Amino acid sequence: MEILLQFLFDALISGYYRVSIGMLVIQNSPTLIAWLTEPSNESPEADVHWNYLSAGRNKKFLWDGVDTIGNWNRKQSEDYSWTARGWLE
């Protein structure tokens, strides 16, 4: 896995965290791109992506830039696929 982004932070309290990457172009309709907590769990349900972190400095989340949910890829390609309709007929 090649790391594209690294998020460092200090967890002020111990507890469950759920962190994701999203596209917020439309305020009322964000597009979820990837989970940073429990990223290996492929479930689309948000509740399975909670991860317990103890309080401490220099906590880290890594992201390789991959759309693990799939919605962002679909939204990005909608315009292109609509424009290319009929090109290969």
Residue pairs with C-beta under 8 A, 6 or more apart in sequence:
1 62
1 64
2 64
3 62
3 63
3 64
4 63
4 64
4 65
5 62
5 63
5 65
6 60
6 61
6 62
6 63
7 19
7 36
7 60
7 61
7 62
7 63
8 58
8 59
8 60
9 59
9 61
10 56
10 57
10 58
10 59
11 17
11 53
11 54
11 55
11 56
11 59
12 55
13 55
14 52
14 53
14 54
14 55
15 52
15 53
16 50
16 51
16 52
16 53
17 37
17 50
17 51
17 52
17 53
18 35
18 37
18 46
18 49
18 50
18 51
19 35
19 36
19 37
19 51
19 61
20 32
20 33
20 34
20 35
20 36
20 37
20 49
21 32
21 33
21 34
21 36
21 63
22 30
22 31
22 32
22 33
23 30
23 31
23 33
23 72
23 75
24 30
25 31
31 71
31 72
31 75
32 69
32 71
32 72
33 67
33 68
33 69
33 71
33 72
34 63
34 66
34 67
34 68
34 69
35 41
35 49
35 68
35 69
36 61
36 62
36 63
37 49
37 50
37 51
37 61
38 48
38 49
38 50
38 51
39 68
41 48
41 49
42 68
43 49
44 69
53 59
67 73
